[in-house]
Amino acid sequence: MGTQKGYWVHKAPEQRIQIFDTGHNFLCEFLSLNIQGINNKVTVLESFISSLSNLYFICITEHWLNQGETDLSSPTGYYCAGASCRGDHIRGGSLIYVHNKFLSRSLDVTDFYMEFHFEVTAVFVDELKLIIVCLYHSTSGDPNIFLEILDKYLLYLSRWSTYPSVSTGDFNENFDITKDKMTVNGGISVV
């Protein structure tokens, strides 16, 4: 369990993230999944999440949708609050489903989006004073480009210092700090 700007974050099993306030009161739960094609898996996702009563945010990587399809694939009780979709290649992408209980607004991250390397979407949830980020880095992406964009992106997010961010995703990179690799050193300098 770690703390960040007034919230406690705890990673639970099954890629779930639980958020608590500083008084240890449970606020909400996130789910992060690499789903490799959401279109034919919405009912399976709905079945899986039906037992998670405090699940308010679902971050999906590799949704494989086109821009016009993102609103059509939402599980019951959720809406697609933000999505990045590939334009030049198939598959990939990241999206964020938000429970109907919360209003959200999109955070413009288009300047950071780069197919394969940094497929990102982000939303504000003003009621919780929270930014939710979903990020995908393909196995075909360059880890050095990923780290370069990540550095700029984290600086951009720092503009909203009163809004902590929860970042989820699939980075598809082994940042093993026990090895002397360029990406490891780059990752350490970004963090």
Backbone as a chain_set.jsonl record, in Angstrom:
{"seq": "MGTQKGYWVHKAPEQRIQIFDTGHNFLCEFLSLNIQGINNKVTVLESFISSLSNLYFICITEHWLNQGETDLSSPTGYYCAGASCRGDHIRGGSLIYVHNKFLSRSLDVTDFYMEFHFEVTAVFVDELKLIIVCLYHSTSGDPNIFLEILDKYLLYLSRWSTYPSVSTGDFNENFDITKDKMTVNGGISVV", "coords": {"N": [[0.852, -1.173, 0.0], [0.574, 2.221, -0.832], [1.015, 5.8, -0.579], [-0.372, 8.767, -2.038], [-0.74, 12.065, -2.545], [-3.052, 12.477, -0.739], [-4.539, 10.134, -1.089], [-4.807, 6.614, -0.611], [-3.384, 3.868, -2.207], [-3.982, 0.613, -3.226], [-2.997, -2.363, -4.641], [-4.961, -4.882, -5.654], [-5.76, -8.441, -6.028], [-6.169, -9.91, -9.367], [-5.681, -7.784, -11.166], [-6.873, -5.553, -10.045], [-7.317, -2.342, -8.611], [-7.44, -0.596, -5.645], [-8.727, 2.346, -4.163], [-8.238, 4.516, -1.466], [-9.161, 7.063, 0.889], [-7.257, 9.436, 2.93], [-8.105, 8.861, 5.473], [-8.422, 6.188, 5.449], [-10.797, 5.341, 4.32], [-12.685, 3.527, 2.061], [-12.822, 4.356, -1.332], [-13.108, 3.768, -4.157], [-12.832, 1.31, -6.823], [-10.637, 0.058, -9.312], [-10.266, -1.619, -12.448], [-7.957, -3.19, -14.49], [-7.315, -4.355, -17.663], [-5.839, -6.263, -20.279], [-7.367, -6.97, -23.076], [-7.496, -7.882, -25.692], [-9.331, -7.467, -27.986], [-12.391, -6.371, -27.607], [-14.998, -6.514, -28.629], [-16.341, -9.087, -28.947], [-16.353, -9.889, -26.334], [-17.761, -8.556, -24.383], [-19.995, -9.524, -22.904], [-18.763, -11.523, -21.391], [-17.005, -9.949, -19.901], [-18.917, -8.421, -18.493], [-20.076, -10.436, -16.926], [-17.863, -11.148, -15.359], [-17.372, -8.749, -13.919], [-19.683, -8.437, -12.47], [-19.766, -9.251, -9.797], [-18.275, -7.419, -8.469], [-18.841, -4.98, -6.526], [-18.028, -2.326, -5.971], [-16.7, -1.422, -8.178], [-15.766, 1.036, -10.247], [-14.322, 1.986, -12.372], [-12.953, 0.931, -15.413], [-10.194, -0.003, -17.129], [-9.045, -0.619, -20.303], [-6.786, -2.253, -22.393], [-5.588, -2.89, -25.718], [-8.104, -2.98, -27.133], [-9.007, -3.099, -29.745], [-10.783, -1.631, -31.305], [-12.396, 0.604, -33.676], [-12.607, 4.185, -34.001], [-15.378, 4.93, -34.186], [-16.654, 2.828, -32.935], [-16.325, 2.682, -30.185], [-18.227, 3.615, -28.294], [-20.179, 1.725, -28.508], [-19.533, -0.604, -27.269], [-19.681, -0.76, -24.523], [-19.846, -2.126, -21.217], [-22.833, -3.027, -19.419], [-24.155, -0.454, -17.421], [-21.958, 1.175, -17.5], [-20.044, 3.706, -19.235], [-18.186, 4.686, -22.142], [-15.636, 6.678, -21.464], [-13.326, 7.701, -22.471], [-11.128, 7.118, -25.205], [-8.465, 5.761, -27.118], [-7.724, 5.07, -30.397], [-6.288, 3.13, -32.973], [-5.27, 4.506, -36.084], [-3.799, 4.038, -38.368], [-3.008, 1.392, -38.289], [-4.093, -1.955, -37.428], [-5.844, -3.251, -34.527], [-4.632, -2.943, -31.071], [-4.774, 0.04, -28.964], [-6.359, 1.956, -26.277], [-8.74, 2.268, -23.639], [-11.19, 3.777, -21.442], [-13.66, 2.829, -19.28], [-16.288, 4.238, -17.445], [-18.241, 4.08, -14.548], [-21.765, 4.639, -14.527], [-22.459, 6.157, -12.343], [-20.667, 8.223, -12.013], [-19.643, 11.348, -13.388], [-17.525, 12.287, -16.051], [-14.774, 13.876, -17.718], [-12.966, 14.38, -20.696], [-9.42, 14.298, -20.952], [-7.237, 16.0, -22.905], [-4.952, 14.288, -24.626], [-3.812, 13.937, -27.037], [-1.478, 14.939, -28.192], [0.486, 13.313, -27.237], [0.007, 10.778, -28.065], [1.067, 7.959, -29.879], [1.048, 5.566, -32.258], [1.679, 2.172, -31.485], [3.881, 2.878, -29.791], [3.021, 4.638, -27.678], [0.103, 4.542, -26.676], [-2.424, 6.204, -25.51], [-5.027, 7.237, -23.267], [-6.988, 9.495, -21.304], [-8.894, 10.652, -18.497], [-10.73, 13.063, -16.533], [-12.148, 12.817, -13.302], [-14.073, 14.691, -11.686], [-15.575, 14.716, -9.287], [-14.19, 12.995, -7.588], [-11.802, 14.222, -7.691], [-9.719, 13.305, -9.45], [-7.495, 11.904, -11.846], [-7.667, 9.617, -14.438], [-5.736, 7.324, -16.151], [-5.068, 5.416, -19.009], [-2.875, 3.324, -20.604], [-1.129, 2.001, -23.366], [1.567, 0.12, -24.602], [2.863, -1.315, -27.319], [4.246, -4.552, -28.144], [5.612, -4.253, -30.456], [6.469, -1.717, -30.296], [8.919, 0.88, -29.645], [10.898, 0.84, -26.822], [12.479, 2.963, -25.939], [11.388, 5.218, -27.178], [8.905, 5.098, -25.967], [9.623, 5.684, -23.253], [10.667, 8.242, -23.569], [8.412, 9.727, -24.415], [6.773, 9.213, -22.216], [8.102, 10.602, -20.179], [7.682, 13.298, -20.978], [4.921, 13.271, -20.887], [4.318, 12.79, -18.159], [5.268, 15.155, -17.074], [3.445, 16.923, -18.248], [1.075, 16.016, -16.971], [1.575, 16.939, -14.426], [0.607, 19.492, -14.279], [-1.887, 19.455, -13.166], [-1.826, 19.388, -10.273], [-3.417, 19.169, -8.023], [-5.012, 17.075, -8.538], [-4.649, 13.829, -8.108], [-3.264, 11.126, -10.051], [-4.267, 8.005, -11.436], [-2.661, 5.596, -13.028], [-2.911, 3.095, -15.397], [-2.249, 0.135, -17.311], [-0.677, -1.607, -20.057], [2.548, -2.181, -20.556], [4.303, -3.795, -21.886], [7.085, -4.271, -21.633], [10.153, -5.215, -20.26], [11.285, -3.905, -17.556], [13.741, -4.423, -16.018], [15.537, -3.763, -13.299], [17.857, -4.914, -12.489], [19.516, -5.345, -14.54], [21.793, -3.874, -16.842], [20.486, -2.049, -18.965], [19.606, 0.102, -21.672], [16.901, 0.966, -21.641], [16.221, 0.461, -19.026], [17.842, 2.231, -17.585], [16.829, 4.58, -18.679], [14.187, 4.401, -17.79], [14.541, 4.596, -15.022], [15.507, 7.2, -14.846], [13.261, 8.629, -15.676], [11.362, 8.039, -13.699]], "CA": [[0.0, 0.0, 0.0], [1.358, 3.445, -0.909], [0.198, 7.01, -0.493], [-0.106, 9.777, -3.05], [-1.59, 13.254, -2.521], [-4.33, 12.338, -0.069], [-5.195, 8.867, -1.352], [-4.039, 5.38, -0.457], [-3.588, 2.982, -3.348], [-3.668, -0.777, -2.919], [-3.23, -3.247, -5.78], [-5.61, -6.124, -5.246], [-5.603, -9.495, -7.039], [-6.908, -9.823, -10.63], [-5.466, -6.485, -11.795], [-7.755, -4.552, -9.435], [-6.654, -1.313, -7.821], [-8.381, -0.002, -4.703], [-8.349, 3.698, -3.756], [-8.735, 4.899, -0.151], [-8.741, 8.409, 1.288], [-6.24, 9.396, 3.99], [-8.727, 8.272, 6.658], [-8.566, 4.764, 5.141], [-12.149, 5.05, 3.843], [-12.67, 3.023, 0.695], [-13.475, 5.255, -2.285], [-13.499, 3.113, -5.397], [-11.959, 0.259, -7.298], [-10.328, 0.057, -10.733], [-9.879, -2.884, -13.05], [-7.127, -2.979, -15.67], [-7.239, -5.598, -18.426], [-5.495, -6.339, -21.691], [-8.46, -7.867, -23.444], [-7.284, -8.343, -27.067], [-10.58, -7.489, -28.747], [-13.525, -6.283, -26.677], [-16.299, -6.692, -29.286], [-17.007, -10.364, -28.654], [-16.093, -10.263, -24.946], [-18.484, -7.667, -23.465], [-20.808, -10.316, -21.97], [-17.829, -12.18, -20.464], [-16.577, -8.88, -19.001], [-20.051, -8.12, -17.604], [-20.178, -11.54, -15.965], [-16.726, -11.041, -14.459], [-17.468, -7.577, -13.045], [-20.961, -8.395, -11.753], [-19.571, -9.482, -8.364], [-17.429, -6.348, -7.933], [-19.837, -3.943, -6.263], [-17.459, -0.982, -5.924], [-15.884, -1.217, -9.365], [-16.292, 2.203, -10.944], [-13.486, 2.343, -13.518], [-12.359, -0.207, -16.102], [-9.221, 0.424, -18.135], [-8.852, -1.712, -21.241], [-5.794, -2.105, -23.453], [-5.815, -3.745, -26.88], [-9.541, -3.148, -27.354], [-9.101, -3.397, -31.171], [-11.94, -0.936, -31.874], [-12.234, 1.83, -34.442], [-13.142, 5.33, -33.267], [-16.838, 4.916, -34.154], [-17.171, 1.647, -32.236], [-16.015, 2.678, -28.748], [-19.437, 3.794, -27.48], [-21.079, 0.589, -28.714], [-19.011, -1.816, -26.613], [-19.629, -0.562, -23.069], [-20.622, -3.049, -20.374], [-24.031, -2.449, -18.811], [-23.896, 0.37, -16.247], [-20.74, 1.95, -17.729], [-19.939, 4.377, -20.531], [-16.817, 4.895, -22.587], [-15.3, 8.066, -21.135], [-12.198, 8.102, -23.308], [-10.539, 6.014, -25.953], [-7.525, 6.004, -28.21], [-7.852, 4.007, -31.388], [-5.312, 3.233, -34.053], [-5.778, 4.984, -37.354], [-2.999, 3.517, -39.478], [-2.796, -0.041, -38.133], [-5.198, -2.634, -36.752], [-5.722, -3.697, -33.134], [-4.108, -1.957, -30.13], [-5.681, 1.022, -28.368], [-6.657, 1.968, -24.838], [-10.0, 2.956, -23.344], [-11.594, 3.849, -20.045], [-15.087, 2.795, -18.977], [-16.615, 4.843, -16.164], [-19.58, 3.726, -14.063], [-22.761, 5.707, -14.718], [-22.55, 6.937, -11.107], [-19.74, 9.353, -12.082], [-19.428, 12.125, -14.606], [-16.105, 12.454, -16.347], [-14.476, 14.687, -18.895], [-11.75, 13.911, -21.343], [-8.179, 15.059, -20.87], [-6.654, 15.946, -24.241], [-3.6, 13.722, -24.623], [-3.504, 13.588, -28.422], [-0.087, 15.295, -28.518], [1.388, 12.268, -26.736], [-0.364, 9.504, -28.678], [1.86, 7.481, -31.01], [0.738, 4.151, -32.453], [2.654, 1.165, -31.039], [4.811, 3.351, -28.778], [2.401, 5.314, -26.531], [-1.325, 4.635, -26.979], [-2.883, 6.702, -24.217], [-6.246, 8.011, -23.08], [-7.068, 9.951, -19.913], [-10.116, 11.394, -18.147], [-10.895, 13.656, -15.211], [-13.36, 12.536, -12.536], [-14.019, 15.845, -10.789], [-16.146, 14.386, -7.984], [-13.131, 12.386, -6.791], [-10.575, 14.991, -7.959], [-8.856, 12.217, -9.873], [-7.238, 11.684, -13.262], [-7.495, 8.203, -14.753], [-4.935, 7.174, -17.36], [-4.9, 4.06, -19.526], [-1.741, 3.419, -21.516], [-0.693, 0.752, -24.0], [2.81, 0.112, -25.38], [2.888, -2.576, -28.054], [5.51, -5.285, -28.245], [6.272, -3.717, -31.658], [6.9, -0.353, -30.007], [10.293, 1.118, -29.202], [10.857, 1.224, -25.406], [13.105, 4.272, -25.73], [10.373, 6.211, -27.552], [7.921, 5.046, -24.876], [10.142, 6.402, -22.092], [10.805, 9.644, -23.938], [7.067, 10.317, -24.372], [6.313, 9.115, -20.831], [8.723, 11.709, -19.452], [6.941, 14.517, -21.344], [3.538, 13.097, -20.441], [4.263, 12.986, -16.707], [5.42, 16.596, -16.868], [2.143, 17.478, -18.619], [0.117, 15.695, -15.898], [1.891, 17.702, -13.207], [-0.188, 20.736, -14.298], [-3.06, 19.241, -12.322], [-1.208, 18.886, -9.043], [-4.439, 18.881, -7.01], [-5.696, 15.871, -8.979], [-3.769, 12.669, -8.258], [-3.618, 10.297, -11.202], [-4.111, 6.562, -11.376], [-2.264, 5.164, -14.365], [-2.921, 1.65, -15.586], [-1.986, -0.216, -18.692], [0.182, -2.72, -20.423], [3.726, -1.547, -21.13], [5.002, -4.786, -22.704], [8.53, -4.065, -21.584], [10.752, -5.724, -19.055], [12.139, -2.894, -16.94], [14.457, -5.148, -14.977], [16.58, -2.852, -12.818], [19.085, -5.645, -12.162], [20.309, -5.429, -15.76], [22.213, -2.571, -17.344], [19.929, -1.842, -20.289], [19.291, 1.502, -21.954], [15.542, 1.272, -21.201], [16.217, 0.472, -17.558], [18.402, 3.534, -17.162], [15.852, 5.592, -19.082], [13.041, 4.289, -16.876], [14.937, 5.118, -13.714], [15.609, 8.658, -14.921], [11.914, 9.169, -15.769], [10.733, 7.906, -12.39]], "C": [[0.895, 1.232, 0.0], [0.454, 4.648, -0.857], [0.598, 7.986, -1.585], [-1.152, 10.874, -2.917], [-2.971, 13.006, -1.924], [-5.092, 11.058, -0.331], [-4.237, 7.735, -1.036], [-4.379, 4.501, -1.64], [-3.139, 1.589, -2.948], [-3.973, -1.615, -4.15], [-3.754, -4.578, -5.256], [-5.367, -7.193, -6.317], [-6.427, -9.189, -8.295], [-6.823, -8.448, -11.274], [-6.43, -5.414, -11.287], [-6.924, -3.605, -8.595], [-7.709, -0.666, -6.936], [-7.847, 1.337, -4.231], [-9.039, 4.018, -2.429], [-8.351, 6.352, 0.105], [-7.764, 8.301, 2.462], [-6.789, 8.863, 5.308], [-8.991, 6.788, 6.494], [-9.997, 4.372, 4.783], [-12.081, 4.647, 2.376], [-13.422, 3.982, -0.216], [-13.972, 4.523, -3.527], [-12.476, 2.047, -5.777], [-11.826, 0.358, -8.818], [-10.053, -1.369, -11.172], [-9.093, -2.552, -14.311], [-6.941, -4.311, -16.377], [-6.689, -5.361, -19.824], [-6.429, -7.395, -22.248], [-8.341, -8.443, -24.854], [-8.601, -8.56, -27.817], [-11.791, -7.519, -27.844], [-14.858, -6.676, -27.325], [-17.02, -7.968, -28.903], [-16.818, -10.797, -27.2], [-16.849, -9.408, -23.934], [-19.309, -8.479, -22.465], [-19.936, -11.058, -20.963], [-17.335, -11.156, -19.436], [-17.686, -8.536, -18.012], [-20.222, -9.196, -16.545], [-19.074, -11.445, -14.915], [-16.9, -9.902, -13.463], [-18.74, -7.539, -12.207], [-20.812, -8.587, -10.244], [-18.733, -8.389, -7.694], [-18.284, -5.107, -7.706], [-19.286, -2.523, -6.242], [-16.527, -0.688, -7.097], [-16.489, -0.075, -10.177], [-15.509, 2.563, -12.192], [-12.842, 1.089, -14.087], [-11.459, 0.341, -17.202], [-8.867, -0.778, -18.997], [-7.739, -1.351, -22.223], [-6.049, -3.169, -24.511], [-7.3, -4.034, -27.086], [-9.861, -3.478, -28.81], [-10.291, -2.716, -31.853], [-11.506, 0.224, -32.767], [-12.914, 2.954, -33.67], [-14.668, 5.309, -33.158], [-17.448, 3.785, -33.352], [-17.061, 1.733, -30.717], [-17.25, 2.826, -27.866], [-20.382, 2.608, -27.555], [-20.678, -0.651, -27.928], [-18.991, -1.727, -25.096], [-20.414, -1.627, -22.325], [-21.806, -2.312, -19.749], [-23.654, -1.692, -17.541], [-22.668, 1.253, -16.372], [-20.847, 2.677, -19.069], [-18.462, 4.568, -20.861], [-16.499, 6.38, -22.416], [-14.155, 8.591, -21.987], [-11.615, 6.894, -23.998], [-9.507, 6.54, -26.935], [-7.604, 4.789, -29.121], [-6.804, 4.219, -32.471], [-6.0, 3.704, -35.331], [-5.073, 4.344, -38.538], [-2.809, 2.005, -39.434], [-4.001, -0.65, -37.416], [-4.82, -2.947, -35.304], [-5.228, -2.583, -32.221], [-5.193, -1.102, -29.49], [-5.823, 0.892, -26.865], [-7.975, 2.696, -24.64], [-10.323, 2.867, -21.868], [-13.121, 3.843, -19.978], [-15.281, 3.383, -17.588], [-18.04, 4.445, -15.804], [-20.501, 4.924, -14.213], [-22.919, 6.598, -13.496], [-21.717, 8.228, -11.189], [-19.787, 10.046, -13.438], [-17.925, 12.236, -14.819], [-15.973, 13.398, -17.533], [-13.109, 14.265, -19.403], [-10.589, 14.863, -21.092], [-7.502, 14.901, -22.229], [-5.196, 15.496, -24.166], [-3.144, 13.358, -26.029], [-2.072, 13.936, -28.818], [0.902, 14.212, -28.112], [1.155, 10.92, -27.407], [0.544, 9.191, -29.864], [1.623, 5.976, -31.126], [1.941, 3.274, -32.151], [3.464, 1.634, -29.822], [4.126, 3.89, -27.518], [0.927, 5.568, -26.861], [-2.046, 4.948, -25.675], [-4.251, 7.37, -24.322], [-6.326, 8.372, -21.603], [-8.35, 10.752, -19.707], [-9.994, 11.986, -16.743], [-12.177, 13.109, -14.594], [-13.363, 13.587, -11.435], [-14.56, 15.545, -9.395], [-15.108, 13.785, -7.036], [-11.813, 13.155, -6.9], [-9.45, 14.04, -8.372], [-8.689, 12.237, -11.388], [-6.994, 10.194, -13.457], [-6.795, 8.115, -16.108], [-4.884, 5.699, -17.739], [-3.901, 4.14, -20.679], [-1.368, 2.052, -22.056], [0.579, 1.002, -24.798], [2.923, -1.258, -26.009], [4.251, -3.253, -27.971], [6.29, -4.832, -29.481], [6.784, -2.298, -31.447], [8.331, -0.287, -29.513], [10.26, 1.576, -27.745], [11.502, 2.583, -25.132], [12.158, 5.406, -26.113], [9.306, 6.274, -26.464], [8.39, 5.883, -23.687], [10.294, 7.901, -22.362], [9.449, 10.359, -23.859], [6.528, 10.289, -22.948], [6.857, 10.271, -19.99], [7.966, 13.016, -19.714], [5.508, 14.464, -20.827], [3.396, 13.323, -18.934], [4.44, 14.458, -16.34], [4.111, 17.318, -17.178], [1.111, 17.24, -17.51], [0.36, 16.517, -14.636], [1.186, 19.053, -13.168], [-1.395, 20.658, -13.362], [-2.607, 18.647, -10.993], [-2.227, 18.585, -7.945], [-5.26, 17.647, -7.37], [-4.676, 14.728, -9.07], [-4.2, 11.856, -9.477], [-3.395, 8.822, -10.865], [-3.837, 6.126, -12.805], [-2.215, 3.65, -14.416], [-2.526, 1.364, -17.031], [-1.101, -1.417, -18.835], [1.367, -2.129, -21.177], [4.541, -2.506, -22.0], [6.511, -4.572, -22.763], [9.024, -4.582, -20.247], [11.728, -4.676, -18.521], [12.838, -3.52, -15.733], [15.644, -4.303, -14.512], [17.861, -3.579, -12.414], [20.006, -5.771, -13.369], [20.638, -4.026, -16.242], [21.75, -2.428, -18.79], [19.618, -0.359, -20.45], [17.9, 1.856, -21.437], [15.437, 1.293, -19.688], [16.731, 1.812, -17.051], [17.454, 4.669, -17.51], [14.651, 5.597, -18.153], [13.343, 4.847, -15.517], [15.012, 6.631, -13.749], [14.237, 9.304, -15.038], [11.236, 9.149, -14.414], [11.444, 8.79, -11.399]], "O": [[1.871, 1.287, 0.749], [-0.753, 4.529, -1.07], [1.754, 8.028, -2.006], [-2.335, 10.63, -3.155], [-3.974, 13.309, -2.57], [-6.207, 10.906, 0.168], [-3.021, 7.87, -1.171], [-5.542, 4.402, -2.031], [-2.053, 1.407, -2.398], [-5.096, -1.583, -4.653], [-3.075, -5.292, -4.518], [-4.833, -6.895, -7.385], [-7.284, -8.305, -8.278], [-7.797, -7.988, -11.87], [-6.764, -4.478, -12.013], [-5.955, -4.006, -7.951], [-8.754, -0.237, -7.423], [-6.66, 1.465, -3.931], [-10.245, 3.824, -2.276], [-7.333, 6.824, -0.402], [-7.479, 7.201, 2.934], [-6.016, 8.454, 6.175], [-9.7, 6.189, 7.303], [-10.375, 3.209, 4.922], [-11.489, 5.347, 1.555], [-14.544, 4.378, 0.097], [-15.138, 4.652, -3.899], [-11.424, 1.903, -5.155], [-12.78, 0.698, -9.517], [-9.659, -2.217, -10.372], [-9.522, -1.72, -15.111], [-6.472, -5.28, -15.78], [-7.032, -4.374, -20.476], [-6.3, -8.578, -21.93], [-9.031, -9.41, -25.174], [-8.935, -9.674, -28.222], [-12.181, -8.583, -27.365], [-15.762, -7.132, -26.625], [-18.203, -7.928, -28.566], [-17.093, -11.948, -26.862], [-16.6, -9.525, -22.734], [-19.319, -8.147, -21.279], [-20.324, -11.209, -19.805], [-17.254, -11.456, -18.245], [-17.424, -8.376, -16.819], [-20.486, -8.886, -15.384], [-19.322, -11.639, -13.725], [-16.606, -10.071, -12.279], [-18.866, -6.694, -11.321], [-21.663, -8.122, -9.485], [-18.509, -8.433, -6.485], [-18.428, -4.277, -8.603], [-20.046, -1.584, -6.483], [-15.67, 0.191, -7.013], [-17.583, -0.202, -10.726], [-15.978, 3.366, -12.999], [-12.26, 0.287, -13.357], [-11.913, 1.059, -18.093], [-8.447, -1.82, -18.493], [-7.751, -0.271, -22.814], [-6.648, -4.209, -24.236], [-7.704, -5.192, -27.2], [-10.898, -4.085, -29.081], [-10.755, -3.193, -32.889], [-10.403, 0.753, -32.633], [-13.717, 2.691, -32.775], [-15.197, 5.65, -32.1], [-18.656, 3.787, -33.112], [-17.662, 0.914, -30.023], [-17.314, 2.222, -26.795], [-21.298, 2.498, -26.74], [-21.407, -1.643, -27.921], [-18.342, -2.544, -24.444], [-21.513, -1.996, -22.738], [-21.761, -1.094, -19.578], [-22.93, -2.209, -16.69], [-22.357, 2.007, -15.45], [-21.645, 2.301, -19.928], [-17.608, 4.606, -19.975], [-17.03, 7.228, -23.134], [-14.035, 9.798, -22.196], [-11.606, 5.79, -23.455], [-9.659, 7.62, -27.506], [-7.556, 3.643, -28.673], [-6.483, 5.35, -32.833], [-7.145, 3.35, -35.615], [-5.678, 4.133, -39.589], [-2.48, 1.4, -40.454], [-4.829, 0.073, -36.863], [-3.651, -2.913, -34.919], [-5.381, -1.406, -32.545], [-6.369, -1.467, -29.476], [-5.466, -0.121, -26.265], [-8.295, 3.627, -25.378], [-9.811, 2.013, -21.144], [-13.788, 4.716, -20.532], [-14.532, 3.069, -16.663], [-18.935, 4.469, -16.649], [-20.085, 6.071, -14.052], [-23.465, 7.695, -13.607], [-22.028, 9.21, -10.515], [-19.948, 9.413, -14.482], [-17.154, 12.272, -13.86], [-16.937, 13.675, -18.247], [-12.23, 13.856, -18.644], [-10.766, 16.08, -21.029], [-7.225, 13.779, -22.655], [-4.326, 16.232, -23.701], [-2.212, 12.574, -26.205], [-1.507, 13.286, -29.699], [2.036, 14.197, -28.591], [1.998, 10.026, -27.33], [0.765, 10.032, -30.735], [1.95, 5.21, -30.22], [3.072, 3.595, -32.515], [3.704, 0.842, -28.91], [4.592, 3.634, -26.408], [0.553, 6.666, -27.272], [-2.252, 4.067, -24.84], [-4.583, 7.985, -25.336], [-5.803, 7.654, -20.751], [-8.827, 11.436, -20.612], [-9.261, 11.481, -15.892], [-13.182, 12.955, -15.287], [-12.742, 13.409, -10.387], [-14.042, 16.077, -8.413], [-15.14, 14.033, -5.831], [-10.821, 12.781, -6.273], [-8.393, 13.978, -7.745], [-9.628, 12.548, -12.121], [-6.21, 9.585, -12.73], [-7.209, 8.748, -17.08], [-4.681, 4.838, -16.883], [-4.07, 4.928, -21.609], [-1.297, 1.071, -21.315], [0.668, 1.959, -25.567], [3.063, -2.257, -25.304], [5.273, -2.602, -27.756], [7.506, -5.013, -29.541], [7.454, -1.74, -32.316], [8.883, -1.274, -29.027], [9.651, 2.604, -27.448], [11.11, 3.276, -24.192], [12.128, 6.44, -25.446], [8.856, 7.354, -26.082], [7.631, 6.703, -23.17], [10.072, 8.724, -21.474], [9.349, 11.455, -23.308], [5.888, 11.248, -22.515], [6.131, 10.847, -19.179], [7.648, 13.751, -18.78], [4.953, 15.472, -20.388], [2.453, 13.978, -18.49], [3.821, 14.942, -15.392], [3.714, 18.226, -16.447], [0.363, 18.149, -17.15], [-0.569, 16.758, -13.864], [1.169, 19.701, -12.122], [-1.859, 21.671, -12.839], [-2.976, 17.524, -10.647], [-1.929, 17.821, -7.027], [-6.112, 17.22, -6.59], [-3.91, 14.675, -10.032], [-5.362, 11.896, -9.881], [-2.48, 8.454, -10.128], [-4.687, 6.273, -13.683], [-1.566, 3.004, -13.593], [-2.48, 2.27, -17.864], [-0.816, -2.139, -17.88], [1.218, -1.636, -22.295], [5.387, -2.061, -22.776], [7.125, -4.682, -23.824], [8.37, -4.396, -19.221], [12.863, -4.581, -18.988], [12.554, -3.182, -14.584], [16.628, -4.145, -15.235], [18.844, -2.939, -12.037], [21.137, -6.243, -13.248], [19.847, -3.1, -16.067], [22.52, -2.655, -19.723], [19.394, 0.345, -19.465], [17.718, 2.925, -20.855], [14.651, 2.058, -19.128], [16.117, 2.441, -16.189], [17.291, 5.61, -16.733], [14.154, 6.656, -17.771], [12.497, 5.505, -14.911], [14.621, 7.289, -12.785], [14.048, 10.419, -14.551], [10.604, 10.129, -14.018], [11.071, 8.828, -10.227]]}, "num_chains": 1, "name": "protein.A"}
